[in-house]
């Protein structure tokens, strides 16, 4: 079950892309009320490091300069 979050995220993305409100993953079936609810769950899953690490986390490194070259 270590991949359950990744599986849930991928199944949710596939369902959104296919216009389906029902998602099946890891032997479980989930039926969402509407697309807005699916997007909200997708956004929450993207906050999980196991999911965001899989799709690439953007990192920003500030450049600090005193104006002297």
Secondary structure, 3 states (H helix, E strand, C coil): CCCHHHHHHHHHHHHHHHCCCEEEECCEEEECCCHHHHHHHHHHHHCCHHHHHHHCCCCCCCCCCCCCC
